[in-house]
């Protein structure tokens, strides 16, 4: 069952990432204020959807080995590659009118993919061991560890 859920989310996030690029391009391709407003709303929605789905996939994949993650992301990339090509073929007139060449479409889609699956930089959290050896800065009352100056 878990694999079915993961596959469903993987397919969904593929569509959502490409939709982010497509609706941004469609917005630029039209003069219709109504269509531009719809595109803006869809883009706001897609951003939240992609964030949520990427988080869910991260949780589902968290216990995989390094090789498992590499294989999973290779399959995800393959799905994304095929979908990017299919959407270009079916919607190239609108995409071109929105200002993207085939190369621009390709680059924009992969940039959005990489952004969606980017691993956030680790946040430095003081551990209990670090806190016990930390002192508080008199000026800010924040922990200062040895060798750190303010």
Backbone torsions as a table, in degrees:
resi	resn	phi	psi	omega
1	UNK	NA	-39.0	-178.9
2	UNK	-60.1	-41.8	-179.8
3	UNK	-64.3	-36.3	177.5
4	UNK	-62.9	-41.4	177.8
5	UNK	-65.8	-44.6	179.8
6	UNK	-62.2	-43.3	179.6
7	UNK	-63.9	-42.0	178.6
8	UNK	-60.4	-44.8	179.7
9	UNK	-68.0	-37.6	179.0
10	UNK	-62.3	-41.6	177.7
11	UNK	-67.2	-43.9	-179.4
12	UNK	-61.2	-46.4	-177.4
13	UNK	-67.1	-30.9	175.8
14	UNK	-60.5	-48.5	178.7
15	UNK	-63.7	-40.5	-177.6
16	UNK	-66.9	-41.0	180.0
17	UNK	-64.9	-45.8	179.6
18	UNK	-66.2	-34.9	177.1
19	UNK	-62.0	-36.6	177.5
20	UNK	-57.4	-45.2	-179.2
21	UNK	-72.0	-45.2	-176.4
22	UNK	-61.6	-47.4	-177.1
23	UNK	-71.1	-26.4	173.3
24	UNK	-67.9	-40.1	178.1
25	UNK	-70.1	-43.8	179.1
26	UNK	-60.0	-39.2	177.8
27	UNK	-57.9	-40.6	-179.9
28	UNK	-75.3	-20.7	-176.1
29	UNK	-83.3	-10.1	-174.0
30	UNK	-121.4	156.0	172.6
31	UNK	-103.2	-6.3	-178.5
32	UNK	-68.6	119.6	179.1
33	UNK	-65.7	-33.7	178.8
34	UNK	-66.0	-47.8	179.6
35	UNK	-64.6	-38.3	178.2
36	UNK	-63.5	-40.8	178.5
37	UNK	-65.6	-40.7	176.7
38	UNK	-62.4	-43.3	178.2
39	UNK	-61.5	-42.2	178.1
40	UNK	-59.4	-44.7	179.6
41	UNK	-65.0	-44.4	179.3
42	UNK	-61.6	-41.8	179.4
43	UNK	-62.7	-40.6	176.8
44	UNK	-62.6	-42.5	179.6
45	UNK	-65.5	-45.0	-177.4
46	UNK	-61.3	-39.4	179.7
47	UNK	-57.3	-47.9	179.8
48	UNK	-66.8	-39.1	179.3
49	UNK	-62.0	-46.9	-178.5
50	UNK	-63.1	-43.4	178.5
51	UNK	-59.9	-46.5	-179.6
52	UNK	-63.1	-47.7	-177.0
53	UNK	-67.0	-38.6	176.9
54	UNK	-63.0	-39.7	177.7
55	UNK	-63.9	-42.9	179.4
56	UNK	-64.3	-43.1	178.3
57	UNK	-63.3	-39.4	178.2
58	UNK	-60.2	-43.1	178.1
59	UNK	-64.8	-44.4	-179.2
60	UNK	-65.0	-31.4	-175.3
61	UNK	-97.6	1.7	-170.3
62	UNK	-63.7	-26.2	-177.0
63	UNK	-96.0	7.4	-179.2
64	UNK	-77.5	151.9	174.8
65	UNK	-72.4	169.4	177.5
66	UNK	-56.7	-43.7	178.7
67	UNK	-65.3	-38.2	177.6
68	UNK	-62.8	-41.2	178.0
69	UNK	-65.4	-43.2	179.3
70	UNK	-60.4	-45.4	179.8
71	UNK	-64.6	-42.2	179.9
72	UNK	-62.9	-45.7	-178.7
73	UNK	-70.1	-30.3	175.0
74	UNK	-63.9	-43.2	177.5
75	UNK	-65.2	-40.9	178.4
76	UNK	-61.7	-43.6	179.8
77	UNK	-65.2	-38.8	179.5
78	UNK	-63.7	-45.0	176.2
79	UNK	-59.2	-45.3	-178.7
80	UNK	-64.5	-42.4	179.1
81	UNK	-57.2	-51.1	-179.1
82	UNK	-61.4	-41.0	-179.3
83	UNK	-67.3	-39.9	178.1
84	UNK	-59.8	-43.4	179.8
85	UNK	-67.0	-45.0	-179.4
86	UNK	-61.7	-43.0	179.8
87	UNK	-66.2	-40.3	177.3
88	UNK	-59.3	-47.7	-178.2
89	UNK	-60.3	-43.7	-176.7
90	UNK	-78.1	-22.7	-172.4
91	UNK	-130.2	21.4	-173.9
92	UNK	-61.0	-32.7	179.9
93	UNK	-63.6	-47.5	179.5
94	UNK	-66.8	-39.7	-179.1
95	UNK	-65.0	-43.0	177.1
96	UNK	-65.2	-42.4	178.8
97	UNK	-61.8	-31.3	177.0
98	UNK	-77.9	-2.7	172.7
99	UNK	105.5	7.0	-179.6
100	UNK	-110.0	132.8	171.0
101	UNK	-80.1	174.4	175.5
102	UNK	-57.1	-40.6	179.3
103	UNK	-67.1	-41.9	178.0
104	UNK	-62.6	-41.1	176.7
105	UNK	-61.0	-49.4	-179.4
106	UNK	-56.9	-49.8	-178.2
107	UNK	-65.1	-42.0	-179.6
108	UNK	-64.0	-42.0	179.6
109	UNK	-64.8	-45.2	-178.3
110	UNK	-70.8	-31.9	175.1
111	UNK	-64.0	-42.3	178.2
112	UNK	-65.8	-39.1	177.4
113	UNK	-61.4	-50.4	-179.2
114	UNK	-60.7	-37.8	178.9
115	UNK	-66.9	-40.8	-178.9
116	UNK	-65.1	-35.9	-176.6
117	UNK	-102.5	11.6	178.6
118	UNK	-65.1	138.8	176.6
119	UNK	-84.2	123.6	-179.4
120	UNK	-63.5	147.8	177.6
121	UNK	-62.7	140.0	-179.6
122	UNK	-64.2	141.4	178.0
123	UNK	-93.0	130.0	179.8
124	UNK	-78.0	115.5	178.3
125	UNK	-114.7	129.7	178.5
126	UNK	-69.3	125.7	177.8
127	UNK	-81.7	165.1	177.6
128	UNK	-56.0	-37.8	179.4
129	UNK	-64.5	-41.1	179.0
130	UNK	-67.3	-40.2	-179.4
131	UNK	-63.2	-35.6	-178.4
132	UNK	-68.3	-26.1	179.2
133	UNK	-99.5	2.2	-178.5
134	UNK	-88.2	155.3	172.7
135	UNK	-118.5	159.3	179.2
136	UNK	-93.0	135.0	175.4
137	UNK	-68.2	129.7	179.9
138	UNK	-61.9	-32.6	-176.0
139	UNK	-76.1	-42.7	-172.8
140	UNK	-109.6	-13.9	-176.6
141	UNK	62.4	23.3	176.1
142	UNK	-100.3	152.6	179.4
143	UNK	-62.1	138.5	174.8
144	UNK	-128.3	120.3	179.3
145	UNK	-88.9	166.4	-177.3
146	UNK	-55.3	136.5	179.3
147	UNK	83.9	-1.4	-179.5
148	UNK	-100.8	133.1	177.8
149	UNK	-117.9	157.9	178.9
150	UNK	-114.8	NA	NA
